[in-house]
Amino acid sequence: MKIVILLLYFAVLVGIGIYCRKTATDVNGFVLGGRNVGPWLTAFAYGTSYFSAVIFVGYAGQFGWKFGIASTWIGLGNAAIGSLLAWIILGRRTRIMTQHLNSATMPQFFEKRFDSRALKLVASIIIFIFMIPYTASLYNGLSRLFGMAFNIDYSVCIILMAVLTAIYVIAGGYMATAINDFIQGIIMLFGIVIVIAAVLRAKDGFLMALDGLARVTDTTVTDTPGIFASFFGPDPLSLFFVVILTSLGTWGLPQMVQKFYSINDEGSIRKGTIISTFFAIVVAGGSYFLGGFGRLFSDEINIEAGGYDSIVPTMLSKLHPAIIALVVILVLSASMSTLSSLVMTSASTLTLDFIKDTFIRKMSEKSQVFMIRALIVVFIAISSVIALIQYKSNVTFIAQLMGVSWGAMAGAFLAPFMYGLYSKKVSKASCMVCFLFGSVLMLANMLFRDSFPAILQSPINCGAFAMVAGLVIVPFVSLFTKKPPKEEIEASFACYEQKKSIAQKTALGD
């Protein structure tokens, strides 16, 4: 049953990639889907790129174990801040200004908004460096579920996922990933609900599971009884840092923000906001809610041997084979959708923002698309090798790999990008300072973690700090540094003032 379901799923993915190849003949079509993607596809592309095996296996297991049922707040924060507010604050302005500036990537936005080629090059280098460990982390969680469900070698999981993703992304570009993301999102929505119901049923229902969780004690964490079934859990401050990193971080991640570039009209913004938020509530809220019951399986889990990444697979290992097949498809869907988004962002950024402008100035459209496709293969291959090395040497947990990548990119880009959309007073120097602060801080945290204050030794906490600090650094440095020429600023912001005629049913008056 499991093998048949997987083969059908793979056939659909490849078929969609082949079907969409006609839309991927130029850079605009391959990278942005011709800026003509509707609300459902955009919202599901945003959600499925947001939530992957890193969330379902890594974060849900680790933070469910640490915070208990209070880890559900992380999923709700993802929905409110990472989806709802992101669409409201960034969606419309991102779509308008990026089209006005004719930018297809985040580094291109920085170059054209601030008239600085240096900003573009530094941004593309940061994306290249930090996107790889995030991509590698996707394979790890998936491998554990495949090993539990099929008892096959980890390297087979890596190769299978990498090859299939490469086929449909290379063939169909952004439109193929968007359509596949929609299908994968539907699987994730229904799958997470069924999985939660099955796990709770195995523990005699929600109330009995909650009662059992309230009876769990861990003196290494706290002596307070019932703390893992409480509203805010044993460590509210650390919980807050996780919410900030995983929610606010999406505002500065290139693979997330670029989803707004391709929206086709105003109605898609409104619908996409609602759809994306609902998706996050169900998928993210459900994943962390499920992980919150991990300690009920403590007699089957050896944290020291298997790590936090073994918690969720252990919770699911004794379910009905049909449910396990659904879980494998669910996490495979989440991981492949995120992987396709990451490699598309990495390859297009390196091609358009680094190779084209630095080495091959007169690269044709056809050559650009070919280079992006070739680099997709390279990025998938590199991340696969890193994932294998990480697994065999047990370097770090999934959540730590993702925390370093998220913290570096969001810490570097969030403030410059958001302020760049809204403020005419931002200087290019302030953006460069923020780029260097976020990326260097996370590199230092990775290499010299023991030298950091105790609260910032965790890459999760350090990444959250980098993001919040960036929101202060950009306006502060802008006060003392040279602003771009007034005529350039006015030219960038002129797009917001263009007049549009709309139907009276949309707005009354003249």
PyMOL commands that set and color helices and strands:
alter all, ss='L'
color gray80, all
select helices_A, chain A and resi 2-23+27-35+39-50+53-100+106-114+117-150+154-202+206-214+227-229+236-252+254-262+266-291+294-297+303-306+308-316+321-358+365-393+398-422+428-447+449-451+454-456+459-480+486-497
alter helices_A, ss='H'
color red, helices_A
deselect
rebuild
show_as cartoon
